[in-house]
């Protein structure tokens, strides 16, 4: 992540679950928040993000950066496009960044 991106987010205690990711500065709708960084993984795990490849397959990224602490919401304010995370709406400072983990999490608000 560029230094301007890392200056806009931080990790901290979450009311949703454990540790979360929070805005420390305003983030505008459609703004690039950051890139999910980590090591390639062929196995699922707590911090593995599955990204669809150009050929329709999937590759796992075992997160090592702050974005690994993103929590789930069925009303997300961010979404991934590949490993890049974008704001779905304007996000205020101190607001937790949340994304929809997918169908397997449909029973969790």
N, C-alpha and C positions, 0 to 999 in steps of 0.2 A: 504494500500500500504506500501511496505517496504520503509525505508528511502532512499535507493538508487534510487527507482522509483520516489519518490516525489522530489528528487533533479534534476531529468531530465526534469520535466515539470512545467509550471506555467500558470496562467491565465493572460490575458491582452487584451487591445483593439484590435479588429479584423477588417481588411479591408473587410472581408466577411460579418460579421454581429455582431454587438454588442461586446460581449466578446468572446474570443476564448481561445484555449489551445495551448501553444507554447513550443517547446523544448528549454531547457536552456543548454543542453549538447547533444552531438551526440547520436543518437539512431540507432542501427544496424537493418538491415532487420531481420524479425521474432522475434525481441526482445520483451519481455513482457513490455509494457509501463505502464500498471496499471490495476486496477480492478474497474469497475463501482460500486460505493458504494451508498447505500441509503436504503430507507424503502420500504417494499413490497407495491405494489399498484395494485388495480383491475381496476382503471380508468386511461385513458390516460391523459397526461398533458405535459407541456412544457419540463420538464426534465425527463420524464418517458422513460426508455429503455425497450423494450420488448424482452425477452430472451426465446428461445424455450426450453421446458423442455424435459427430457428423454422420457416421454410418448407422445410426440408430441403436448402437450399443450403449452400455453404461460403464462409467469409470468412477471409482470411489476416491475421495480425498479425505484422509484422516487428518482433521484440522489441528493446527498448532497455533493459530493466531487467535485474536480476541473474538472473531466471528464464530468460533466454535461454541461460544456460550449463548448463541441466539436461542430464544425459547419459542414455543409454538403458540399460535393463535389462529382461530378460524376467521378472525378479523385482522389480518396482517397489515402492517404498515410498510413492509419491505418485501421484495421477492428477488429470487435468483434468476439470472439469465446466464446459464453456464455457471462458472465460479464467481461471476460478478454480481454484487448485491446492489439493488436500486430501490429508492424510496418510491412507494406507491402514492404517497401524499406528502404534504409538508409535515415535518416532524419537529417538534419543539425541544429546546434544551431540557434535559433530565427525563425525557420520555423514553421508555424502553422500546427497543426495536424488536419486532415480533414477525415471524413468518410462518406460513402454513406448511407443516411437515408433510402433508399429503393425506391420501385416502385412509391409510392405516390409523390416522389420528383423528378421524372424523367424529369420534365419540368424545373427544376432549375439546372443551370450549377454547 
